[in-house]
């Protein structure tokens, strides 16, 4: 963290004291109000601006006033780390949890971790006492100098257990729901040990287990709870190469709502597809070059199959998405007519601004307006009264007929002009007796002569010597040709 020098006592993390599992907001099937979906809270974008919750602790300094330190709003011009003209807790350097700068103390301490009750990754169940007699988790165990949270989760998953616990930075224990039922919660600050295999993760503490559900970061699963969280494979570690994973999603309800909390794929060859579980058709597809839109995605499907594939070089943080079943496809203000818009229509610049009824979720990322934050896919969109005006069928038919007649006349005119141009005809008004009929009032007539491929039209009064001279080398148009040209010449 640059000039930020950790002190021994500051390694204690002020994490929330989680309630028992039945009410835990960290459960994968009950994400609750969690504002963090990364194990170290790097994605926290909340508004806590003190080191303690509910106004406790020391006030944080504003990030645009910390230029003397390694991290400030000037060092994050694109806002990637969430820094700016505010003093909210953030984690710009990938530390074990969000923190902020504080007014320097006499001991030289100028930063502290933030205790944020709503910042805990769903799937983390809390910090528990492990006295060893009996062990908090009664299943198999092991140790590793390269331990990470996912290393322990994978180990317990392979052993067939539901829970995995990390302890002292290097130990892993497996257990079941019955172990958790008789477990005893410890203060969250007791789980303060950094994992030996990852400096940005915590792996329990001395005699303390940080317990997770093993389905975090699994490569497959069948999700039927009314709501929950699905993580990319190997999460919270980066996903590996050549991964081919799938998850069946079928919560109760008539439709589904998905919200991507994190999405970071390495390149366009790493791909996540959302398929209708009944028909197998692809409803949406995202990759490293085409991330999902901000806000919720509403799909008119009762069951989904999510598939993820990475190429031989794939390495990235991955994704975290929350889902919930909707009892009605039009739930939360998304009526069938006003909200069924296709991605293509939105991409072409149709701007629809609607005011959702109270309780409707808002798209808080990206600044998109109106219905663009609430999209439905999977069926053809119904016509919206805000976007279309009905036109009588008879009127449409008459318009089409008129246009067709005009096009036909235009083609005939172009054909005649092409014929005249090919014969290089020259037309001139005459004052003699009409040859082709009156064209521009009484007394004006035309005489047309031609000699392939050239022709001439001159005024031809009776006895005109020029006309008699032309007659020797030119001959007049036939009666049929004159009839064809009569309407054209009369308009000149």
N, C-alpha and C positions, 0 to 999 in steps of 0.2 A: 504494500500500500504506500509505497514511496517513503515519505518522511514520517509516516505514522508508525511509531514504535510501540508495539504491544507490551503492556505490562503484565506481570504474572497474574495479578488479580483480575485483570480485564478479560481474561479468557473465559470467565464465567458469563454465560449468556443469559440475558433476561428474557427467557421465553415464557409464554403463558403457562399457568398451571392448568393442565387439561383435565376436564371432568372424566368420570368413568366412561368406558367405551360406549355404553348405551346412549349417552348424550354427547359424545365427542363430535365436534365439528370437523375433526381431522379424518373421519372415516371416509373411505372411498365411496361409500353408498350414502353418505350424508355430508356433502362438502360444506353445507351451511353458508356462513358469511366469510369464509376464508378469502383473504386478499392476496395470498401467495400460493404459487403452484410450483416453485422451485424450492429445493430443500434448504437453500441458504437465503431465501427471500430476495434474490437479485431482481425479481420482477415486481417487487412491492412499489406501488404508486399511490399509496394512501396518504393521509394528511396528518399523521401523528408528528408533532414537532417538539416533543420532549423525550428524554431518555426513559421515562416511565409512563405507564398507561394512565389515562384519565387525569391528566394534569400533574402527575407525580414526576419526580426526577428533575434533571437540569434542562433548561431550555437549549434548543439547538441554534447554532449560528446559521445565518442565511448563506446559501451556497454562492451567491454573487458577491460575498464579502469575505471569502476565504482564499483569495489569490495567493496568500503567503504559504498556503499548504499545497499538497499534490493534487487535490481535487477541488474544483470550483465550477461554476457555470461556464466560465471561459474555456475550461478543458473539455466541455461537453456541448459544443455548439449545435450539434444535431439532436440533442436531447435523448441520445441512446440510453444513457444511464439514469435519466429522469431528473437530472440536476437543472436548476433554473433560479429565478428570482423568488425563492421560497426557502423555508428552513425545515422541510419535511425529511424524515429519516429515509435514507437510501443506502444501496450497497453497490457503489460504482466499481469496486475493485474485486468483486467475487469473494469477499470475506465470508465467514461462517453465518452472518446474519446482518440485517440493516444496522446502520450506525449513523452518527453525525458528529460534526465538530462542535465543541463546547468552549466556553471561556476558559482559558488555561488556568489551572490551579497552581498552588505553590509547589506541588509535587511534580509539576511539568506535564500533567495529564491534559491533553487538549482534544480528545475524542472519546466517545463512549458508545457501546452497543445500545440499541433501543429495545425496550421490552414492549412488543406489539402483540397484544392478545389475538388479533385477527390474522397475523402473519405466521401461518404454519401450514405446511404442505398436506393436503388431504392424503390419507393413507398412513400418516404418522400418528400413532395412538397415544403417545406420551412417554414420560420418564417414570420408570418403576423401580422400586427397591429390589435388589437381588442380594439376599443375605447368604445364599448358598446352601441353606439347610431349612427347607428344601429349596432348590433353585427356582427362580421366578418362572422360567420356561423349562419344562421337564424333558424336552426332546434332545436330539443330538447337538453337539457343539464343536467348535473348532477355533483355531487362531490363525492369523495371517499378518505378516508385516506389510501387506499390500491391501489391507481391508478397506473397502468402501461400503456404503449402504447397499448398493446393488450386488456386490459380491456376496454379502450375507443373505440377501433376499433370494438370489439364485440358488445358493446352497440349500436353504430351507425349502424352496419350491421343489427342487429335485428330490428331497427327502419326503415330500408329500405332506408338509405341515402348512398351517394357515398363517402362522405368525413368525416373524424373525426379529431378534433383538441383538443390538450391538452394544458392546460394553468395553470401557477402558481404552478405546481407540483401536483395538486389535482383536477382540474376542467376538464370536458370533454364537448365538443360541437360537434353537428352534422350539416352537411350542404350539399350543392349540387354544381354542376359545375358553376351554375349562381352566387353563392356567391363568388367563387374563381375568377370569371371573373372581379368582381368589387372590389376584395380585394387589399390591399396595402402591398407590401413587406416591411419588416423591416430588419435591419441588422441582420445577422445570429447570432451575439454575444448576441442579446437581448434574445434569447431563451436559458436561462442558468439555469433553475430550475430543480433540480433532482426530479424524480418521487417519490412520497411518498411510493409507493409500490415496488420500485426497485432502488437500489442505483447506478446501472449501466446504467440507462436510463434517458433521459431528457424529461421533460414534459412542454415545453413552457417557459414563463417568466411572469413577471408582465405586464399585458396588451398586452401580445404577445402569439399568437397561433402557435404551431408547428403542421402543417397539414399533414395528411397521407391519402392515398387511403385506403378504407375499405377492399379492396381485399387482402391486406397484411395479411397473416396468416389465410385466409379463408379455410374452410374445403371442399369447392367445387367451381367449376367455369367452365366457357366455354371460352377458350382463342382462339381468331381468329386473333389477331394482327400479323403482320409479324414477330415481335420479342417481347420478354418480359421476365419477371421473375416470377417464381412460388416458393412460400415459403411453408414450412411445416405448419400444423395447429398450431395456437396459436402464431406463430412467431411475434415479436422477443422474446416472452416468450418461455419457454420450452413447448413442446407438452405434453399433458396429457395422462392418461391411457385410454384404451378402445376407441381409436379414430379409426374411419372408414371413410376415406375421399377419394374423387375421383375428378379428374380434366380432362375435355375434352380439347384436344389440337389439333387445326386444322388450323395453319397458311397457307397462300397461298404458293404453291410450290410443287415440285415433291418429296422432301425428307425433313427430319428434322435433325437439329443439336442441341444436348443438351450438356451443360457444367455444371457440379456440382461445385458451388463456395464454398458451405459448405456441409458437410455430417457428422452427428454425431447421430447415433441411439443407444439406450441403450443396446440392446442385440439382438440375432438372431431371437427372436420372433417378433420384430418390423421390418416390411417389406415394401419395396416400389417396386411396379411392374410397368413395362412399357408394355402395351398391344397394339396390333394392333386394332384400333377401328373398322375395317371392319370385320376381322376374329375372333377377341377375343383372339388370341394366345398370349402367353407371350413372348415378345422379350428379355427382360432383367429383372432381379430381384436382388435387393440389400437388405441387412439387416445389423444389428450391427456387424456381423462377416465377411460380404462380402461387403465392400464398393465399390463404382464405381471406375473404373480406372481413372487416371488423364488424362486431355486433353478432347477434344470434342468427343462425341459419335454421329456417323452419322447413321441414321436409314432410310432405304428405305421404308418409310410409309408416307402417306399424312396426316394421322390423328392418334393420340395416345389417349389412356385412361390411365391416371396415377392413381393408387390406393395405399393408404397407410393405414396400420393397425398397431396399437400398442396393447400390451397386458395389463393386469390389473396392471402391475407395471411400465409401460413405462413412463419415464421422461428423456428427453435429449433435446439438443438445436435444433435438427432436421436437415433440409436441406434447401438450396437455390440453384435453378438451373436456368440458362438462356437458352432460346431457340431461334431459328430463323428458318424460312422456307428457303429452298434452291430451287431455280428455276430449278436446274439440279442436279440429284443424283451425278454427277461427278464434282460438283462445287468445286472451290478452289483446283484443282489439284488432286482430288480423282477420277481418271478414273475407269470405271467399272472393269477393269481387274487388275489394280495394287493395288487397295485399298480394294477389297472385300475379307477380311480375317476373318475367324471365330475366336471366342475367344479360342476355343480348339486348333487351330493351333498355336496361339500365346503362349498359355500356355505350349505347348510342346517344346518350345525353338527355333522355327524357327526365325532366325534373318534376317530381311529384312531392308536394309538401302537404302532409296530413298531420293533424294533431291527434296523437294516440290518446285513448281514454285513460283515466287514472289507473295506475298499476301496470301499465304496459312497459316492458323493459326497453331501455334506451341504448342506442349504440354510442358508447362514450369514447370510442377510439376512431381516429381518422377524420372526425368532423363531417361525416356524410349526413345529409339532411333527409328528414321525412321517412318515407317507407324504405329508403335504401338500407337502413339498418335492420329491417325485418323482412327477410326474403323467404319465399316459398319456392320449392322446386319439386320436380318429379312428375308433374302433370301439366297439361297445356293450360295456359292462363285463361281465366274467364274475362270477358270484356268488362272494363271498368267504366262506370258512368262519368268519371272525371276525365277520361281520356278519349272517349269516342262519342260521336253524335250519329244517331240512326238516320239513314238516307232511304227514302222510298225506292222500291225496286223499279217502278215505272220511270222515275226520274233518271236513275242510273242507266236504264236501257236506252232512253232517248238521248242521253249524253253520248253514249257509246255509238249510237247510230249516226249522230251528227258528225262526230269525229271521223268515223269511217268514210262518210260521203266526202268530207273535205279532203281527206287523204287521197281518195280515188281521183277527184278533180285535179289535185295537185300533180299526181302522177301523169295524167293525160296531158296536162299543160307542159310538163317537163319533157314528155316524149315528142310533142310537136316542136318545141324549141330545139331539141336535139336534131330533129329532122331538118329544120331550117338552117341550123348552123352547119350541118354536114353539107348542105347544098350551097352555102355561102350566099343566101338570098339577100338582096338589098331592097328595102321597101321605101317608096317615096310617095307623098300624096299627089294626086292629080286633079285637074279641074275639068277634064273631059267627061264624056259619057261614062256612066258606071260600068265597070267590067265585073267587079266582085260585089258590087252593092255599096250603098252609102256607109261611110265609116265615121266621119266626124262632122256631121251636119250635111245639109243639102249642098250640092255643087262640088263635093270632094269625093273622088273615086280613086281606085287603085287599078293599075295594070301590072300583072306579074308575068315576068319572062324568066326562063332559066335555060341554062346549057350545062349539063352535067360536067363536072361537079359544081358548077358555079351558076348562080342565078342573079337576076337584077329586077327591080321593080321601079318603074319610072312613071311620071305623069304622061299619059297617052291621049292627048286630045286628038280628034280625027284629023288626019292629014299631017300629023307631026312627022317631019323628016327623020328625027332621031329614032322614033319608034319604028318607022319603016326600015331604017338601017339595021336596027337590032333584029328585026324579023328575019333577016337573011341568015343570021348566025344563032339566034335564040328562038325558041318556040314557046308559046304560052303553056301554062299549066293546063292539064286536062280538067274537064268539068268536075270530076270527082274530087281532084285535089283542091280545086277552087272552093268546092263546097266544104271541104274539111277545114280550109283556112279562113272561111268567111267570118266565123265567130271570133277568131283570134284577131284578124285585121280590123274588124269593126270596133274592137276595144282600143286600138292604137290611136 
